[in-house]
């Protein structure tokens, strides 16, 4: 194991940025033929099947019964898959995919104050300044929507995207408190939980899905396989090889790629406030993680 990133590690981080940054564009394409609950359920179920297959193929075993472990797996499964996937899919019916991608950039900044109160990572002045900058970026992003609450669906859709980011942040804190478990097994089981929760909801609200054409159908298949199975493999491999700090570079890429794909592939308009929000959130993220980034770039 090494903490010095290799060329393969750099390629993996760039690939992850592309995959996760493009996820919001693919969700938008899937929504052309399917309802939001079906999109969320399908990507969760396909991802669960793919990861369970990887778990079995690599000879990993399921964890033994432990009340604390399985409680955390269940809650993390809901907060990291079922709830945010539905919120994002519903929200993206009314907001650009670039907006959803920018919303996800706030996750690391939400984690910092949560970790201060519910974990063992105190929020110092530097991190506080970073969080404040990021919060200002979030206000720039959703400010017009907040002023129009109660006047249409778009403001609620914006809040749904921010709510999804909050779900991921809380799930991150709970994951840190999880008893020891293989990361790939944990990822597979959380997706299984999400699938079990969402499947009956899909059947009751939108029914059994049919093939709605190549474009939206393949988009759903891609959502289930690329941002879950392949991305999880890359993530685990990179952390083992180069460390978790190096993985933070993905956080800087996702919002930028989501804007590029949204404008390039979907011809979405990018208001000036999107770029202002991106600058503020990325600045806050850089300040809050300054020492970790400096250590990584110094190769120590």
Steps between C-alpha positions, in 0.01 A plus 500: 500500500631847414391857566672632187253524209602309188406579142225238535369679810484833318322335207254341742421828673441672167278210391299524823452872450369436149271215608349677802491835323312345210250319723263798515489529121419127473222537762349778289502271194345211698222732617397551136340154506453408867360647819733618777429207736560250218832666414607494866386139551653367180844653557498376861392146410737462206784636710417261784498199265831606343674555833363180654640319197839662562486405868439136412755498216772632731419251777394757758259388772198670651546643852369306798207629702587813694210727600705822476653407165171403336321805641765726345488307171121547488506873578795566269324303227197727525701823528761419235282332238120489535423852624761706309443307175127580515561863598747549215285321243192700600692826518665454163159504333493874571861618530802461267734207556778755556310634802481151651872450443584832664283407797713191560810720533368613837520148651856528639412839649186362664701211643737733689249654746323165537831333583569771759187412698454130424850369434855557623604769251481849656417800279792745528509860372643407157230238445236743627609760242485233229152390606381861509627561146335180382174600671513834316545305176194290580299817568608644165393175334154469657438864603253581219312180575472579872346835411234318295400224741131427463505631140541188292694175509853610407589647844392174668702304244807708588447425868461130414849500341648675804310252720662212311842650575405520868396131493840403359673712764316336791563157346871584484511575874312180583735301275795627702337358812440163335670194655774345281364359173637448150425820297373307198267290717373817670433667165313192374286467815405869509379470140303188593332697779419781258353253249286328764362838613437641153365198313154486664471880479570483125239227449236697693569838336629437148449128439729243344730673248495412130776563247443860390749519217875477454594848624329501841528122544876494452528804726344303786731204437800736497387656829486160664842384381738792452448729804463196728687184404785646294533817708505301825779279369701806397436673831613203710810445284603867520454523877708184552774627269511876564289569810166665578642854487592450135138398437387852597617617156180345363296756696655781295420338167138387535326842494717624213436190288127513576492854357706399194280198421178691567594781262670282236274194479165636624542861380414631846531871567755583770407818686781719630407409857596137428859609435501730805366219718759259359784743579380558857436133577832386351685775690334394823588137431863589427534707817336239721727224365810714449745307717388164366534620142840658565624177657373298206651728237831499686502121468521432873 
